[in-house]
Amino acid sequence: MHTLWIAFAGVALAELGDKTQLLALVLAARFRRPRPIVLGIFVATLFNHALAALAGEWLGALLTPPVQRWAVGVSLLLVAAWTLRPDRVDESDAGARDGHGVFVTSAIAFFLAEMGDKTQVATLILGADFTPYWQVVAGSTLGMLAVNAPTVWLGARYARRIPLKLTRTLAALLFAALGLWVLLR
C-alpha cells in the first residue's frame, strides 16, 4: 500500500493548479453536470495513467535523472506559455448537454489534455520506480479525482464568480516557477 499512497500524494500535488484542473473547472462551468464530468475524468485518467505507468515500467531503465529533469522542466515552461493563451470555446454544443454527451466530451477532452501533462509524466516516473503496477495506477487515478472532483462540484456552482483570466495568469506563473525550479535545482 506504500506505492498507492506515494502515487496518490504525488499526483494530487502535481494536479493542483494544473491545466487539467482548469479543464475540469471549464467543463463544470460550461455544462453544470458534475456527475458525468467526474465520471468522464475517472475513465480518462484510469486509461491514460494505466498506459503511462506501463510505459514507465518499460522506460524505467532508459530515462536517466538528468534527462527526466530537463524534459519535465522544459515541459512545464511550455505549459506556462500555453496556459496564457485563452481557449476558444465552441458554443454549438447543444448535443453535449445531456448526461451521455457531457460524459463523452469530458472523457475525450480529459484524456487528450493528460497527454504529456505533468501528472502523466509523474505517473510514468512512478511506474518506472515503484511496484506493483496496479497501485501506481490506482493511486494516481485517486489523486486526480481527489483534486478534480471538488473542483467540478464547486465549479459547477460558483464558476460564474471565478475570473478565468486571473486563474490562467496565476496557473501560468505557477508552471513557470515550477519549470525554472526543476531546471535550476
mmCIF file of the C-alpha atoms, coordinates in Angstrom:
data_MODEL
# 
_entry.id   MODEL 
# 
loop_
_atom_site.group_PDB 
_atom_site.id 
_atom_site.type_symbol 
_atom_site.label_atom_id 
_atom_site.label_alt_id 
_atom_site.label_comp_id 
_atom_site.label_asym_id 
_atom_site.label_entity_id 
_atom_site.label_seq_id 
_atom_site.pdbx_PDB_ins_code 
_atom_site.Cartn_x 
_atom_site.Cartn_y 
_atom_site.Cartn_z 
_atom_site.occupancy 
_atom_site.B_iso_or_equiv 
_atom_site.pdbx_formal_charge 
_atom_site.auth_seq_id 
_atom_site.auth_comp_id 
_atom_site.auth_asym_id 
_atom_site.auth_atom_id 
_atom_site.pdbx_PDB_model_num 
ATOM 1   C CA . MET A 1 1   ? 0.000   0.000  0.000   1.00 0.00 ? 1   MET A CA 1 
ATOM 2   C CA . HIS A 1 2   ? 3.077   2.228  0.282   1.00 0.00 ? 2   HIS A CA 1 
ATOM 3   C CA . THR A 1 3   ? 3.157   2.648  -3.527  1.00 0.00 ? 3   THR A CA 1 
ATOM 4   C CA . LEU A 1 4   ? -0.541  3.542  -3.668  1.00 0.00 ? 4   LEU A CA 1 
ATOM 5   C CA . TRP A 1 5   ? -0.122  6.364  -1.150  1.00 0.00 ? 5   TRP A CA 1 
ATOM 6   C CA . ILE A 1 6   ? 3.019   7.728  -2.810  1.00 0.00 ? 6   ILE A CA 1 
ATOM 7   C CA . ALA A 1 7   ? 1.253   7.752  -6.198  1.00 0.00 ? 7   ALA A CA 1 
ATOM 8   C CA . PHE A 1 8   ? -1.848  9.343  -4.660  1.00 0.00 ? 8   PHE A CA 1 
ATOM 9   C CA . ALA A 1 9   ? 0.070   12.148 -2.920  1.00 0.00 ? 9   ALA A CA 1 
ATOM 10  C CA . GLY A 1 10  ? 2.457   12.806 -5.799  1.00 0.00 ? 10  GLY A CA 1 
ATOM 11  C CA . VAL A 1 11  ? -0.243  13.075 -8.442  1.00 0.00 ? 11  VAL A CA 1 
ATOM 12  C CA . ALA A 1 12  ? -2.656  15.033 -6.224  1.00 0.00 ? 12  ALA A CA 1 
ATOM 13  C CA . LEU A 1 13  ? 0.039   17.618 -5.530  1.00 0.00 ? 13  LEU A CA 1 
ATOM 14  C CA . ALA A 1 14  ? 1.046   17.741 -9.194  1.00 0.00 ? 14  ALA A CA 1 
ATOM 15  C CA . GLU A 1 15  ? -2.580  18.279 -10.221 1.00 0.00 ? 15  GLU A CA 1 
ATOM 16  C CA . LEU A 1 16  ? -3.058  21.381 -8.049  1.00 0.00 ? 16  LEU A CA 1 
ATOM 17  C CA . GLY A 1 17  ? -3.162  24.324 -10.437 1.00 0.00 ? 17  GLY A CA 1 
ATOM 18  C CA . ASP A 1 18  ? -2.587  22.044 -13.427 1.00 0.00 ? 18  ASP A CA 1 
ATOM 19  C CA . LYS A 1 19  ? -4.127  22.670 -16.837 1.00 0.00 ? 19  LYS A CA 1 
ATOM 20  C CA . THR A 1 20  ? -6.364  19.627 -16.398 1.00 0.00 ? 20  THR A CA 1 
ATOM 21  C CA . GLN A 1 21  ? -7.718  21.098 -13.168 1.00 0.00 ? 21  GLN A CA 1 
ATOM 22  C CA . LEU A 1 22  ? -8.522  24.240 -15.147 1.00 0.00 ? 22  LEU A CA 1 
ATOM 23  C CA . LEU A 1 23  ? -10.153 21.993 -17.775 1.00 0.00 ? 23  LEU A CA 1 
ATOM 24  C CA . ALA A 1 24  ? -12.274 20.396 -15.035 1.00 0.00 ? 24  ALA A CA 1 
ATOM 25  C CA . LEU A 1 25  ? -13.370 23.868 -13.945 1.00 0.00 ? 25  LEU A CA 1 
ATOM 26  C CA . VAL A 1 26  ? -14.182 24.905 -17.522 1.00 0.00 ? 26  VAL A CA 1 
ATOM 27  C CA . LEU A 1 27  ? -16.221 21.737 -18.103 1.00 0.00 ? 27  LEU A CA 1 
ATOM 28  C CA . ALA A 1 28  ? -18.116 22.329 -14.858 1.00 0.00 ? 28  ALA A CA 1 
ATOM 29  C CA . ALA A 1 29  ? -18.850 25.951 -15.742 1.00 0.00 ? 29  ALA A CA 1 
ATOM 30  C CA . ARG A 1 30  ? -19.901 25.068 -19.249 1.00 0.00 ? 30  ARG A CA 1 
ATOM 31  C CA . PHE A 1 31  ? -22.122 22.037 -18.642 1.00 0.00 ? 31  PHE A CA 1 
ATOM 32  C CA . ARG A 1 32  ? -23.062 22.287 -14.938 1.00 0.00 ? 32  ARG A CA 1 
ATOM 33  C CA . ARG A 1 33  ? -23.437 18.476 -14.836 1.00 0.00 ? 33  ARG A CA 1 
ATOM 34  C CA . PRO A 1 34  ? -20.887 17.351 -12.201 1.00 0.00 ? 34  PRO A CA 1 
ATOM 35  C CA . ARG A 1 35  ? -21.709 13.628 -12.139 1.00 0.00 ? 35  ARG A CA 1 
ATOM 36  C CA . PRO A 1 36  ? -20.996 12.806 -15.825 1.00 0.00 ? 36  PRO A CA 1 
ATOM 37  C CA . ILE A 1 37  ? -17.975 15.155 -15.818 1.00 0.00 ? 37  ILE A CA 1 
ATOM 38  C CA . VAL A 1 38  ? -16.386 13.414 -12.817 1.00 0.00 ? 38  VAL A CA 1 
ATOM 39  C CA . LEU A 1 39  ? -17.151 10.006 -14.339 1.00 0.00 ? 39  LEU A CA 1 
ATOM 40  C CA . GLY A 1 40  ? -15.528 11.125 -17.612 1.00 0.00 ? 40  GLY A CA 1 
ATOM 41  C CA . ILE A 1 41  ? -12.457 12.345 -15.697 1.00 0.00 ? 41  ILE A CA 1 
ATOM 42  C CA . PHE A 1 42  ? -12.272 8.996  -13.878 1.00 0.00 ? 42  PHE A CA 1 
ATOM 43  C CA . VAL A 1 43  ? -12.433 6.891  -17.055 1.00 0.00 ? 43  VAL A CA 1 
ATOM 44  C CA . ALA A 1 44  ? -9.987  9.119  -18.967 1.00 0.00 ? 44  ALA A CA 1 
ATOM 45  C CA . THR A 1 45  ? -7.498  9.205  -16.093 1.00 0.00 ? 45  THR A CA 1 
ATOM 46  C CA . LEU A 1 46  ? -7.707  5.465  -15.484 1.00 0.00 ? 46  LEU A CA 1 
ATOM 47  C CA . PHE A 1 47  ? -6.878  4.654  -19.113 1.00 0.00 ? 47  PHE A CA 1 
ATOM 48  C CA . ASN A 1 48  ? -4.304  7.414  -19.501 1.00 0.00 ? 48  ASN A CA 1 
ATOM 49  C CA . HIS A 1 49  ? -2.436  6.624  -16.294 1.00 0.00 ? 49  HIS A CA 1 
ATOM 50  C CA . ALA A 1 50  ? -2.589  2.865  -16.931 1.00 0.00 ? 50  ALA A CA 1 
ATOM 51  C CA . LEU A 1 51  ? -0.774  3.498  -20.209 1.00 0.00 ? 51  LEU A CA 1 
ATOM 52  C CA . ALA A 1 52  ? 1.658   5.926  -18.553 1.00 0.00 ? 52  ALA A CA 1 
ATOM 53  C CA . ALA A 1 53  ? 2.546   3.520  -15.729 1.00 0.00 ? 53  ALA A CA 1 
ATOM 54  C CA . LEU A 1 54  ? 3.020   0.714  -18.250 1.00 0.00 ? 54  LEU A CA 1 
ATOM 55  C CA . ALA A 1 55  ? 5.300   2.942  -20.329 1.00 0.00 ? 55  ALA A CA 1 
ATOM 56  C CA . GLY A 1 56  ? 7.121   3.876  -17.129 1.00 0.00 ? 56  GLY A CA 1 
ATOM 57  C CA . GLU A 1 57  ? 7.846   0.236  -16.393 1.00 0.00 ? 57  GLU A CA 1 
ATOM 58  C CA . TRP A 1 58  ? 9.236   -0.146 -19.892 1.00 0.00 ? 58  TRP A CA 1 
ATOM 59  C CA . LEU A 1 59  ? 11.193  3.136  -19.977 1.00 0.00 ? 59  LEU A CA 1 
ATOM 60  C CA . GLY A 1 60  ? 12.440  2.938  -16.403 1.00 0.00 ? 60  GLY A CA 1 
ATOM 61  C CA . ALA A 1 61  ? 15.916  1.875  -17.371 1.00 0.00 ? 61  ALA A CA 1 
ATOM 62  C CA . LEU A 1 62  ? 16.203  4.309  -20.293 1.00 0.00 ? 62  LEU A CA 1 
ATOM 63  C CA . LEU A 1 63  ? 15.468  7.652  -18.611 1.00 0.00 ? 63  LEU A CA 1 
ATOM 64  C CA . THR A 1 64  ? 18.349  8.999  -16.575 1.00 0.00 ? 64  THR A CA 1 
ATOM 65  C CA . PRO A 1 65  ? 17.597  11.588 -13.870 1.00 0.00 ? 65  PRO A CA 1 
ATOM 66  C CA . PRO A 1 66  ? 19.162  14.473 -15.845 1.00 0.00 ? 66  PRO A CA 1 
ATOM 67  C CA . VAL A 1 67  ? 17.052  13.631 -18.910 1.00 0.00 ? 67  VAL A CA 1 
ATOM 68  C CA . GLN A 1 68  ? 13.926  13.449 -16.751 1.00 0.00 ? 68  GLN A CA 1 
ATOM 69  C CA . ARG A 1 69  ? 14.742  16.794 -15.114 1.00 0.00 ? 69  ARG A CA 1 
ATOM 70  C CA . TRP A 1 70  ? 15.226  18.610 -18.430 1.00 0.00 ? 70  TRP A CA 1 
ATOM 71  C CA . ALA A 1 71  ? 12.167  17.032 -20.043 1.00 0.00 ? 71  ALA A CA 1 
ATOM 72  C CA . VAL A 1 72  ? 9.923   17.938 -17.114 1.00 0.00 ? 72  VAL A CA 1 
ATOM 73  C CA . GLY A 1 73  ? 11.396  21.435 -16.674 1.00 0.00 ? 73  GLY A CA 1 
ATOM 74  C CA . VAL A 1 74  ? 11.074  22.406 -20.331 1.00 0.00 ? 74  VAL A CA 1 
ATOM 75  C CA . SER A 1 75  ? 7.584   20.866 -20.494 1.00 0.00 ? 75  SER A CA 1 
ATOM 76  C CA . LEU A 1 76  ? 6.460   22.982 -17.531 1.00 0.00 ? 76  LEU A CA 1 
ATOM 77  C CA . LEU A 1 77  ? 7.776   26.162 -19.163 1.00 0.00 ? 77  LEU A CA 1 
ATOM 78  C CA . LEU A 1 78  ? 5.937   25.309 -22.391 1.00 0.00 ? 78  LEU A CA 1 
ATOM 79  C CA . VAL A 1 79  ? 2.731   24.633 -20.458 1.00 0.00 ? 79  VAL A CA 1 
ATOM 80  C CA . ALA A 1 80  ? 3.154   28.005 -18.695 1.00 0.00 ? 80  ALA A CA 1 
ATOM 81  C CA . ALA A 1 81  ? 3.226   29.771 -22.054 1.00 0.00 ? 81  ALA A CA 1 
ATOM 82  C CA . TRP A 1 82  ? 0.338   27.670 -23.362 1.00 0.00 ? 82  TRP A CA 1 
ATOM 83  C CA . THR A 1 83  ? -1.760  28.417 -20.263 1.00 0.00 ? 83  THR A CA 1 
ATOM 84  C CA . LEU A 1 84  ? -1.688  32.150 -21.010 1.00 0.00 ? 84  LEU A CA 1 
ATOM 85  C CA . ARG A 1 85  ? -3.391  31.567 -24.365 1.00 0.00 ? 85  ARG A CA 1 
ATOM 86  C CA . PRO A 1 86  ? -7.175  31.649 -23.867 1.00 0.00 ? 86  PRO A CA 1 
ATOM 87  C CA . ASP A 1 87  ? -9.042  28.649 -25.217 1.00 0.00 ? 87  ASP A CA 1 
ATOM 88  C CA . ARG A 1 88  ? -11.683 29.131 -27.888 1.00 0.00 ? 88  ARG A CA 1 
ATOM 89  C CA . VAL A 1 89  ? -14.984 27.639 -26.785 1.00 0.00 ? 89  VAL A CA 1 
ATOM 90  C CA . ASP A 1 90  ? -17.365 26.434 -29.474 1.00 0.00 ? 90  ASP A CA 1 
ATOM 91  C CA . GLU A 1 91  ? -20.883 27.412 -28.485 1.00 0.00 ? 91  GLU A CA 1 
ATOM 92  C CA . SER A 1 92  ? -22.528 24.784 -30.729 1.00 0.00 ? 92  SER A CA 1 
ATOM 93  C CA . ASP A 1 93  ? -22.512 22.058 -28.100 1.00 0.00 ? 93  ASP A CA 1 
ATOM 94  C CA . ALA A 1 94  ? -26.239 21.508 -27.681 1.00 0.00 ? 94  ALA A CA 1 
ATOM 95  C CA . GLY A 1 95  ? -25.809 17.756 -28.172 1.00 0.00 ? 95  GLY A CA 1 
ATOM 96  C CA . ALA A 1 96  ? -23.298 17.612 -25.317 1.00 0.00 ? 96  ALA A CA 1 
ATOM 97  C CA . ARG A 1 97  ? -25.775 18.970 -22.764 1.00 0.00 ? 97  ARG A CA 1 
ATOM 98  C CA . ASP A 1 98  ? -27.307 15.586 -21.919 1.00 0.00 ? 98  ASP A CA 1 
ATOM 99  C CA . GLY A 1 99  ? -25.533 13.253 -19.496 1.00 0.00 ? 99  GLY A CA 1 
ATOM 100 C CA . HIS A 1 100 ? -24.011 10.949 -22.136 1.00 0.00 ? 100 HIS A CA 1 
ATOM 101 C CA . GLY A 1 101 ? -22.732 13.838 -24.252 1.00 0.00 ? 101 GLY A CA 1 
ATOM 102 C CA . VAL A 1 102 ? -21.186 15.531 -21.222 1.00 0.00 ? 102 VAL A CA 1 
ATOM 103 C CA . PHE A 1 103 ? -19.547 12.243 -20.172 1.00 0.00 ? 103 PHE A CA 1 
ATOM 104 C CA . VAL A 1 104 ? -18.093 11.565 -23.643 1.00 0.00 ? 104 VAL A CA 1 
ATOM 105 C CA . THR A 1 105 ? -16.956 15.178 -24.074 1.00 0.00 ? 105 THR A CA 1 
ATOM 106 C CA . SER A 1 106 ? -15.323 15.171 -20.624 1.00 0.00 ? 106 SER A CA 1 
ATOM 107 C CA . ALA A 1 107 ? -13.634 11.782 -21.103 1.00 0.00 ? 107 ALA A CA 1 
ATOM 108 C CA . ILE A 1 108 ? -12.183 12.655 -24.508 1.00 0.00 ? 108 ILE A CA 1 
ATOM 109 C CA . ALA A 1 109 ? -11.112 16.173 -23.509 1.00 0.00 ? 109 ALA A CA 1 
ATOM 110 C CA . PHE A 1 110 ? -9.503  14.963 -20.301 1.00 0.00 ? 110 PHE A CA 1 
ATOM 111 C CA . PHE A 1 111 ? -7.733  12.013 -21.948 1.00 0.00 ? 111 PHE A CA 1 
ATOM 112 C CA . LEU A 1 112 ? -6.227  14.302 -24.599 1.00 0.00 ? 112 LEU A CA 1 
ATOM 113 C CA . ALA A 1 113 ? -5.335  17.036 -22.097 1.00 0.00 ? 113 ALA A CA 1 
ATOM 114 C CA . GLU A 1 114 ? -3.484  14.467 -19.965 1.00 0.00 ? 114 GLU A CA 1 
ATOM 115 C CA . MET A 1 115 ? -1.206  13.531 -22.872 1.00 0.00 ? 115 MET A CA 1 
ATOM 116 C CA . GLY A 1 116 ? 2.216   14.884 -21.952 1.00 0.00 ? 116 GLY A CA 1 
ATOM 117 C CA . ASP A 1 117 ? 0.817   16.507 -18.804 1.00 0.00 ? 117 ASP A CA 1 
ATOM 118 C CA . LYS A 1 118 ? 2.912   16.658 -15.654 1.00 0.00 ? 118 LYS A CA 1 
ATOM 119 C CA . THR A 1 119 ? 0.632   14.188 -13.876 1.00 0.00 ? 119 THR A CA 1 
ATOM 120 C CA . GLN A 1 120 ? 1.041   11.747 -16.767 1.00 0.00 ? 120 GLN A CA 1 
ATOM 121 C CA . VAL A 1 121 ? 4.813   12.227 -16.596 1.00 0.00 ? 121 VAL A CA 1 
ATOM 122 C CA . ALA A 1 122 ? 4.659   11.761 -12.815 1.00 0.00 ? 122 ALA A CA 1 
ATOM 123 C CA . THR A 1 123 ? 2.710   8.525  -13.305 1.00 0.00 ? 123 THR A CA 1 
ATOM 124 C CA . LEU A 1 124 ? 5.231   7.366  -15.900 1.00 0.00 ? 124 LEU A CA 1 
ATOM 125 C CA . ILE A 1 125 ? 8.092   8.050  -13.471 1.00 0.00 ? 125 ILE A CA 1 
ATOM 126 C CA . LEU A 1 126 ? 6.220   6.342  -10.613 1.00 0.00 ? 126 LEU A CA 1 
ATOM 127 C CA . GLY A 1 127 ? 5.637   3.337  -12.881 1.00 0.00 ? 127 GLY A CA 1 
ATOM 128 C CA . ALA A 1 128 ? 9.373   3.190  -13.543 1.00 0.00 ? 128 ALA A CA 1 
ATOM 129 C CA . ASP A 1 129 ? 10.329  3.326  -9.868  1.00 0.00 ? 129 ASP A CA 1 
ATOM 130 C CA . PHE A 1 130 ? 7.522   1.618  -7.921  1.00 0.00 ? 130 PHE A CA 1 
ATOM 131 C CA . THR A 1 131 ? 5.658   -1.663 -7.896  1.00 0.00 ? 131 THR A CA 1 
ATOM 132 C CA . PRO A 1 132 ? 3.082   -3.133 -8.018  1.00 0.00 ? 132 PRO A CA 1 
ATOM 133 C CA . TYR A 1 133 ? 1.722   -1.612 -11.199 1.00 0.00 ? 133 TYR A CA 1 
ATOM 134 C CA . TRP A 1 134 ? -1.919  -1.625 -10.074 1.00 0.00 ? 134 TRP A CA 1 
ATOM 135 C CA . GLN A 1 135 ? -1.085  0.507  -7.014  1.00 0.00 ? 135 GLN A CA 1 
ATOM 136 C CA . VAL A 1 136 ? 0.617   3.126  -9.196  1.00 0.00 ? 136 VAL A CA 1 
ATOM 137 C CA . VAL A 1 137 ? -2.450  3.302  -11.456 1.00 0.00 ? 137 VAL A CA 1 
ATOM 138 C CA . ALA A 1 138 ? -4.958  3.264  -8.587  1.00 0.00 ? 138 ALA A CA 1 
ATOM 139 C CA . GLY A 1 139 ? -3.052  5.844  -6.544  1.00 0.00 ? 139 GLY A CA 1 
ATOM 140 C CA . SER A 1 140 ? -2.517  8.234  -9.448  1.00 0.00 ? 140 SER A CA 1 
ATOM 141 C CA . THR A 1 141 ? -6.155  7.953  -10.539 1.00 0.00 ? 141 THR A CA 1 
ATOM 142 C CA . LEU A 1 142 ? -7.423  8.548  -6.991  1.00 0.00 ? 142 LEU A CA 1 
ATOM 143 C CA . GLY A 1 143 ? -5.040  11.517 -6.658  1.00 0.00 ? 143 GLY A CA 1 
ATOM 144 C CA . MET A 1 144 ? -6.508  13.065 -9.799  1.00 0.00 ? 144 MET A CA 1 
ATOM 145 C CA . LEU A 1 145 ? -10.046 12.547 -8.526  1.00 0.00 ? 145 LEU A CA 1 
ATOM 146 C CA . ALA A 1 146 ? -9.214  13.934 -5.084  1.00 0.00 ? 146 ALA A CA 1 
ATOM 147 C CA . VAL A 1 147 ? -8.304  17.250 -6.709  1.00 0.00 ? 147 VAL A CA 1 
ATOM 148 C CA . ASN A 1 148 ? -10.683 17.360 -9.670  1.00 0.00 ? 148 ASN A CA 1 
ATOM 149 C CA . ALA A 1 149 ? -13.936 16.088 -8.165  1.00 0.00 ? 149 ALA A CA 1 
ATOM 150 C CA . PRO A 1 150 ? -14.200 19.010 -5.692  1.00 0.00 ? 150 PRO A CA 1 
ATOM 151 C CA . THR A 1 151 ? -13.139 21.375 -8.492  1.00 0.00 ? 151 THR A CA 1 
ATOM 152 C CA . VAL A 1 152 ? -16.012 20.129 -10.661 1.00 0.00 ? 152 VAL A CA 1 
ATOM 153 C CA . TRP A 1 153 ? -18.637 20.170 -7.898  1.00 0.00 ? 153 TRP A CA 1 
ATOM 154 C CA . LEU A 1 154 ? -17.661 23.635 -6.670  1.00 0.00 ? 154 LEU A CA 1 
ATOM 155 C CA . GLY A 1 155 ? -17.013 24.904 -10.188 1.00 0.00 ? 155 GLY A CA 1 
ATOM 156 C CA . ALA A 1 156 ? -20.483 23.931 -11.362 1.00 0.00 ? 156 ALA A CA 1 
ATOM 157 C CA . ARG A 1 157 ? -21.891 26.001 -8.538  1.00 0.00 ? 157 ARG A CA 1 
ATOM 158 C CA . TYR A 1 158 ? -19.547 29.028 -8.444  1.00 0.00 ? 158 TYR A CA 1 
ATOM 159 C CA . ALA A 1 159 ? -17.871 29.220 -11.866 1.00 0.00 ? 159 ALA A CA 1 
ATOM 160 C CA . ARG A 1 160 ? -19.517 32.495 -12.882 1.00 0.00 ? 160 ARG A CA 1 
ATOM 161 C CA . ARG A 1 161 ? -17.785 34.204 -9.949  1.00 0.00 ? 161 ARG A CA 1 
ATOM 162 C CA . ILE A 1 162 ? -14.266 32.965 -10.766 1.00 0.00 ? 162 ILE A CA 1 
ATOM 163 C CA . PRO A 1 163 ? -12.230 35.272 -13.042 1.00 0.00 ? 163 PRO A CA 1 
ATOM 164 C CA . LEU A 1 164 ? -10.732 32.894 -15.636 1.00 0.00 ? 164 LEU A CA 1 
ATOM 165 C CA . LYS A 1 165 ? -8.121  35.416 -16.837 1.00 0.00 ? 165 LYS A CA 1 
ATOM 166 C CA . LEU A 1 166 ? -6.718  35.716 -13.293 1.00 0.00 ? 166 LEU A CA 1 
ATOM 167 C CA . THR A 1 167 ? -6.837  31.929 -12.874 1.00 0.00 ? 167 THR A CA 1 
ATOM 168 C CA . ARG A 1 168 ? -5.000  31.449 -16.188 1.00 0.00 ? 168 ARG A CA 1 
ATOM 169 C CA . THR A 1 169 ? -2.333  34.021 -15.243 1.00 0.00 ? 169 THR A CA 1 
ATOM 170 C CA . LEU A 1 170 ? -1.754  32.503 -11.801 1.00 0.00 ? 170 LEU A CA 1 
ATOM 171 C CA . ALA A 1 171 ? -1.557  28.993 -13.283 1.00 0.00 ? 171 ALA A CA 1 
ATOM 172 C CA . ALA A 1 172 ? 0.964   30.193 -15.898 1.00 0.00 ? 172 ALA A CA 1 
ATOM 173 C CA . LEU A 1 173 ? 3.119   31.797 -13.192 1.00 0.00 ? 173 LEU A CA 1 
ATOM 174 C CA . LEU A 1 174 ? 2.984   28.589 -11.153 1.00 0.00 ? 174 LEU A CA 1 
ATOM 175 C CA . PHE A 1 175 ? 4.006   26.462 -14.155 1.00 0.00 ? 175 PHE A CA 1 
ATOM 176 C CA . ALA A 1 176 ? 6.853   28.848 -14.999 1.00 0.00 ? 176 ALA A CA 1 
ATOM 177 C CA . ALA A 1 177 ? 8.100   28.848 -11.400 1.00 0.00 ? 177 ALA A CA 1 
ATOM 178 C CA . LEU A 1 178 ? 7.954   25.054 -11.232 1.00 0.00 ? 178 LEU A CA 1 
ATOM 179 C CA . GLY A 1 179 ? 9.712   24.722 -14.593 1.00 0.00 ? 179 GLY A CA 1 
ATOM 180 C CA . LEU A 1 180 ? 12.521  27.036 -13.518 1.00 0.00 ? 180 LEU A CA 1 
ATOM 181 C CA . TRP A 1 181 ? 12.807  25.302 -10.148 1.00 0.00 ? 181 TRP A CA 1 
ATOM 182 C CA . VAL A 1 182 ? 13.112  21.886 -11.815 1.00 0.00 ? 182 VAL A CA 1 
ATOM 183 C CA . LEU A 1 183 ? 15.737  23.156 -14.291 1.00 0.00 ? 183 LEU A CA 1 
ATOM 184 C CA . LEU A 1 184 ? 17.820  25.101 -11.773 1.00 0.00 ? 184 LEU A CA 1 
ATOM 185 C CA . ARG A 1 185 ? 17.858  22.741 -8.799  1.00 0.00 ? 185 ARG A CA 1 
# 
